[in-house]
Amino acid sequence: MNIPFNSPHISKHELSNIEKANSNGMLAGDGPFSKECQAWLENYTSSQKALLTNSCTAALEMCSYLMDLGPDDEIIMPSYTFVSTANAFVLRGAVPVFVDIREDTLNIDENLIEQAISQKTKAIVVVHYAGVACEMNTILDIAKKHSIPVIEDSAQGILASYKGIPLGSMGMFGCLSFHETKNIHCGEGGALLINDERYVERAEIIREKGTNRSQFFRGQVDKYRWIDIGSSYLPGELTAAFLAAQLEHAVEITRKRLAIWNEYHEIFLGLENSEKIRRPIIPKECEHNGHIYYLLLNKRYNRDSVLQKMNEMGVNAVFHYQPLHSSPAGKKYGKHTSPLPVTDDIGERIIRLPMWIGFNQHERVFDALNSSLIN
Ligand SMILES: Cc1ncc(COP(=O)(O)O)c(C=O)c1O
């Protein structure tokens, strides 16, 4: 039997919630289940407002509208990230300015941010890779000094924290993903966390195709009209119904993932001691959520052939982000002011191991990796 890389988890009430949504007779967005999910997110993050979206990508795009970005505005971000971190801003004509990552957490190197700031810089986008927080105190200090907002791409960050503060609630905006590969999911989904209440009303309008439909449904206006630019970023109730069931069990899901993560961490200690691999490093300020278990292969191994061998042995281990600064669109739309050696290196050495609720075949994964490490 092959061990898949991911297997989307169903906790308990997903399908019965969907039936309930159907019998409520309200399947478009912003119904009772959407409100339940948003209240859950607001309660857990203490954000001013949580708005469900169709994806983390949609939430990031909403940020670019909310900030009125335009051609030539610059957005500082890591290159070691998913394309949406950059694309959401490039769609508005803004230019991603790529900064290298730290060797330990693989998060943006806070010591390199200041030198990338220019007159054109409009935001710093941080990505909490694998649910491990960036060095937020330093980043928030730099942002404050230069009066630049921080956006947290917290696609992987649900139920993870920095010095006890939930990821996504420290920047001006936080963007979450509920894609099926994430700890908490609804197939495709996301949320925008708004941590500055001045943006709440406009965010609702942008999410509802540029109309004040949300205000109309709350009885605050007698008609809804075209108020602003916007798009269709509001998920339907079936999606929210599924998500509500996942959120109900979010703490338990995270606990189970952490147990799987910890067992991996223990089993690979010996290979790290013999310098064949390096395990993830979690700074003491960070409470992570067991989202990804990755390893960095020693430079002497060829990652493609290691992955191929592992897959031949039925273990679906995979690589991760292809750096954006050297990708075709990254070269066309982005820039970087200094080299990104850590990003280049990590992009070629990282592997991710199977990680899903119910996974318990750590030894088989260990054996597959160990026997694939041939120089
Ligand atoms: C860092 C990061 N940002 C954004 C996204 C996009 O998330 P979504 O698929 O919900 O749009 C991902 C997806 O994995 C991601 O890893």
Ligand as a Chemical Component Dictionary entry (heavy atoms), coordinates in Angstrom:
data_LIG
# 
_chem_comp.id                   LIG 
_chem_comp.type                 NON-POLYMER 
_chem_comp.pdbx_formal_charge   0 
_chem_comp.three_letter_code    LIG 
# 
loop_
_chem_comp_atom.comp_id 
_chem_comp_atom.atom_id 
_chem_comp_atom.alt_atom_id 
_chem_comp_atom.type_symbol 
_chem_comp_atom.charge 
_chem_comp_atom.model_Cartn_x 
_chem_comp_atom.model_Cartn_y 
_chem_comp_atom.model_Cartn_z 
_chem_comp_atom.pdbx_ordinal 
LIG C1 C1 C 0 2.225  30.425 1.793  1  
LIG C2 C2 C 0 0.979  30.204 0.984  2  
LIG N1 N1 N 0 0.242  31.257 0.625  3  
LIG C3 C3 C 0 -0.887 31.113 -0.078 4  
LIG C4 C4 C 0 -1.332 29.874 -0.486 5  
LIG C5 C5 C 0 -2.583 29.766 -1.301 6  
LIG O1 O1 O 0 -3.640 29.189 -0.565 7  
LIG P1 P1 P 0 -5.007 28.858 -1.271 8  
LIG O2 O2 O 0 -4.844 27.567 -1.991 9  
LIG O3 O3 O 0 -6.017 28.757 -0.149 10 
LIG O4 O4 O 0 -5.326 29.983 -2.171 11 
LIG C6 C6 C 0 -0.590 28.740 -0.146 12 
LIG C7 C7 C 0 -1.029 27.419 -0.579 13 
LIG O5 O5 O 0 -0.543 26.399 -0.204 14 
LIG C8 C8 C 0 0.598  28.909 0.603  15 
LIG O6 O6 O 0 1.372  27.861 0.934  16 
# 
loop_
_chem_comp_bond.comp_id 
_chem_comp_bond.atom_id_1 
_chem_comp_bond.atom_id_2 
_chem_comp_bond.value_order 
_chem_comp_bond.pdbx_ordinal 
LIG C1 C2 SING 1  
LIG C2 N1 SING 2  
LIG C2 C8 DOUB 3  
LIG N1 C3 DOUB 4  
LIG C3 C4 SING 5  
LIG C4 C5 SING 6  
LIG C4 C6 DOUB 7  
LIG C5 O1 SING 8  
LIG O1 P1 SING 9  
LIG P1 O2 DOUB 10 
LIG P1 O3 SING 11 
LIG P1 O4 SING 12 
LIG C6 C7 SING 13 
LIG C6 C8 SING 14 
LIG C7 O5 DOUB 15 
LIG C8 O6 SING 16 
# 
